[in-house]
């Protein structure tokens, strides 16, 4: 799996926004669908909450990519 670090300037970023912002998902709709279908893991557990708040140190996994929030 490829690991990508995503630096944010805010306190948190929502899961669907992280997927789109990082380029893992091409559109917000694709990100929304992936999360709703349970394809995304947050800190090792499947997550279906697209509004899940991720803070620095959190990790999201999807489609062979690990996104690390900094």
C-alpha positions as CSV (number, residue, x, y, z in Angstrom):
1,X,0.0,0.0,0.0
2,X,1.2,3.5,-0.8
3,X,1.2,6.0,2.0
4,X,0.5,9.7,1.4
5,X,0.7,12.4,4.1
6,X,-2.0,15.1,4.0
7,X,-1.2,18.3,5.9
8,X,-4.2,20.3,7.1
9,X,-4.3,23.8,8.4
10,X,-7.6,23.3,10.4
11,X,-8.4,21.4,13.5
12,X,-9.9,18.5,11.5
13,X,-11.0,17.4,8.1
14,X,-14.1,15.4,7.3
15,X,-13.5,11.9,5.8
16,X,-15.2,12.5,2.5
17,X,-13.3,15.8,2.1
18,X,-10.0,14.1,2.9
19,X,-10.5,11.6,0.1
20,X,-11.3,14.3,-2.4
21,X,-8.7,16.8,-1.1
22,X,-5.9,14.2,-1.3
23,X,-6.9,13.2,-4.8
24,X,-7.7,9.6,-3.8
25,X,-11.3,10.2,-5.0
26,X,-11.8,12.2,-8.2
27,X,-15.1,13.6,-7.1
28,X,-17.1,14.2,-3.9
29,X,-19.7,11.8,-5.1
30,X,-17.1,9.0,-5.5
31,X,-15.8,9.7,-2.0
32,X,-19.4,9.7,-0.6
33,X,-20.2,6.4,-2.2
34,X,-16.9,4.7,-1.1
35,X,-17.6,5.8,2.5
36,X,-21.3,4.8,2.5
37,X,-20.4,1.3,1.1
38,X,-18.0,0.7,4.0
39,X,-14.9,0.6,1.7
40,X,-12.9,3.1,3.8
41,X,-11.1,2.2,7.0
42,X,-10.3,4.8,9.6
43,X,-7.5,3.9,12.1
44,X,-8.0,0.2,11.0
45,X,-11.8,0.0,11.3
46,X,-14.4,0.3,8.6
47,X,-16.2,3.6,8.7
48,X,-19.5,4.6,7.0
49,X,-19.7,8.1,8.4
50,X,-18.6,10.5,5.7
51,X,-18.7,13.4,8.1
52,X,-16.2,11.6,10.4
53,X,-13.7,14.2,11.7
54,X,-10.1,13.2,11.2
55,X,-7.4,15.0,13.2
56,X,-3.6,15.0,12.9
57,X,-2.4,11.4,13.5
58,X,-5.5,9.7,12.1
59,X,-5.2,7.3,9.1
60,X,-7.6,6.5,6.4
61,X,-7.2,3.5,4.0
62,X,-9.0,3.2,0.7
63,X,-8.3,1.7,-2.7
64,X,-4.7,0.7,-1.9
65,X,-3.8,4.1,-0.4
66,X,-3.1,5.1,3.2
67,X,-3.8,8.7,4.0
68,X,-2.1,10.1,7.1
69,X,-3.4,13.4,8.4
70,X,-0.8,15.8,9.7
